[in-house]
Amino acid sequence: MATVNKQMSIGEVLRIDPETAPIMTAYGMHCMGCPYSQMESLEMGCAAHGTDADELVEKLNEFLKAKEA
């Protein structure tokens, strides 16, 4: 199973599984097609949108783990 961490870019997470987009959108990251999504980390995106990066990473990893089950 791929594991997400907060240093990964939004683009990296989308390449792991595009179905993670709604989870990131719920945390204020509406920039999936933005060029910054390829270099901005989840932590940076959360800081810019006032959301919790650790919580987002937890939700993304729960989602990915559930898909593997």
C-alpha positions, -999 to +999 in steps of 0.1 A: +000+000+000+012+035-008+015+057+022+009+094+021+029+119+041+025+157+045+057+164+025+042+148-006+029+171-033-008+172-041+002+159-076+020+129-061-010+120-041-033+123-071-009+100-091-012+074-063-050+075-066-070+102-084-100+093-062-083+111-033-093+145-049-126+148-030-108+143+003-083+170-005-110+193-017-128+189+016-096+203+032-097+234+010-074+222-018-094+231-049-063+235-070-060+200-084-052+212-119-031+242-108+006+240-116+014+245-079-002+212-072+028+195-087+052+212-062+032+223-032+033+199-004+001+188+015+015+206+045+020+238+026-015+236+011-031+230+044-012+259+059-024+281+031-060+270+036-060+269+074-065+231+077-048+204+096-022+185+075-019+156+100-056+151+099-056+152+061-028+127+058-047+104+082-078+106+061-059+099+029-041+069+043-074+055+058-090+059+023-061+041+006-060+013+032-097+007+028-094+004-010-067-023-005-089-043+018 
